[in-house]
Every structure is written in C-alpha cells, then in structure tokens.
Amino acid sequence: MARSRTGRTLITIPISHYCEKARWALERADLDYVEKQHIQVIHRLHALRAGGGKTVPVLVCPEGVFGESTEIMEYADRVGSAPSPLFPRDPDLAAQVRALEHDFDENLGPHGRRWMYRQMSDEYELVRDFGVANIPAWEQRALPVMWPVAKRVIDRILNITPETVQLSIERVEATFDEIGERLSDGRRYLIGDQFTAADLSFAALSAAVLVPREYGTPLPQPELLPEPMASKVLELRAHPAGEFALRLYREERTPKMSVVAA
C-alpha cells in the first residue's frame, strides 16, 4: 500500500471539484501526500473520523487537520515550494485574489456541481466507470445498492429540482461572462501577472461543466456524456472563460498524487 513520506493524507470524493482544488494546490507546492477516495454520502463518515466536518476534502497532516479546500490551499502556500505564491504577498493583490476565490467557492462551485450531478445522476455506467476506481473494495461492491440511495440524499442536500438546475446553469454562464469580460484586455491571469489561488479556483471549480482531460482523476469526455450535457460542455469550453480554464489545466496542472483504496 502506498504511504506518504510525510504523513499527509487527503480524503476525497474523486470527482469533487473542491477536492480537485486541494489536490492541485498540494501538487503545485510539491507536497507529498496520499489520497484516499470514497463514494458520495459514505465520504461523510470518513471525513468525520479524520477530524473534519461532513464535507471533503479533508487533509490530515502533522501540522493538523484542514477541512476546507481554501484552508488546504493556504497550508500548501505556507509549507510548500511552489514557483510562486497562490496568495500574493502584496496585501492589495492578496485581497483581490481572496475576494475572487471566495466568490467562486460560494457561487461557481455549488451551481456547477448541482448542474453536473443532475446531468449525471441517471448515468450509472459512467458513475461506475469514472467515479469509483480507487474507492475501497467494499464500497465498490456495494455501489449498485448504494447509488440509488446516494442519489436521493444528494438531490436533497443539493436541492436538485428542474428549477434550481436551470438557475444553476444560468449562474455558471453569468460567471463565465464576467470572467470573459475580465480577460478581454488580454491578461493571462485573473489578478496580477502570476498564477494565483483565483486562477486555480476558477479552473478547478469550472471543471464540473468543462470536464478537462488533465483533471486529477479521469473524467468522461463529451463523446461519452449524455445530451444535453455534452452540448453544453462543448459550448462552455468554447467560451473565452472556458478556454482560459482549459489553458490553465494544460499549462499549470501536473498531477503527482498517490491514490490508495483504503
């Protein structure tokens, strides 16, 4: 079984874009860790047992337990060796980065997730093929029974209805339009002249609607997705904000993590 040399363990739902935020930050900072993946709903037990709350990611390390993706980015910035800080040392730039990062956390992340889960909730084969490869064996065996229950729980927790799903994709599109306008002056990054937590957060949290190939765990590409999801993914990939996020994945994302099913 793989083990982290430094005792860091990251507990995740593999497809979660908030977990992707944490993975990306740790890997960019060249911090060794082992990822332990779990299926939705069951992940709550593992998060609580690790000392976090009911959500993932949870990072357990010698320095403590960090139960939010932003906390994990901040930790990576403090102790890692990234080529540039995710949170700039300049206070004004740092404040701008934090404001954007917080907005993406509160809006883009939840709305993209709600839309994605509704599109995928009836696609059991895709969930089986892409969502559970490294979860514990007992969770894999139980998936056929657990998934219908998990779907109902997810629908309730995320408040998934036809009306809320439509609202969510409209909110995602509005965020993309705002980012596209920000990028219209030709800048390469959202704040300043270096890659920051704002860029990482936008790219990671937009992954729910862009399914980038470079994501930290394999995602089904548009040719495998159901309609109308596939068409919307292609549309958003062609948006200036979508092109920006995908460029960040190509240029800035270098997965290095170890994954164990345990």
Secondary structure as UniProt FT lines:
FT   TURN            5..6
FT   STRAND          9..12
FT   TURN            14..15
FT   HELIX           17..28
FT   TURN            29..30
FT   STRAND          34..37
FT   TURN            40..42
FT   HELIX           43..49
FT   TURN            50..51
FT   STRAND          58..61
FT   TURN            62..63
FT   STRAND          64..66
FT   HELIX           69..79
FT   HELIX           91..103
FT   HELIX           104..108
FT   HELIX           109..120
FT   TURN            121..122
FT   HELIX           124..131
FT   TURN            133..134
FT   HELIX           137..157
FT   TURN            158..159
FT   HELIX           162..183
FT   TURN            184..185
FT   TURN            192..193
FT   HELIX           197..205
FT   HELIX           207..210
FT   TURN            213..214
FT   HELIX           222..224
FT   TURN            227..228
FT   HELIX           229..238
FT   HELIX           240..252
FT   STRAND          258..260
//
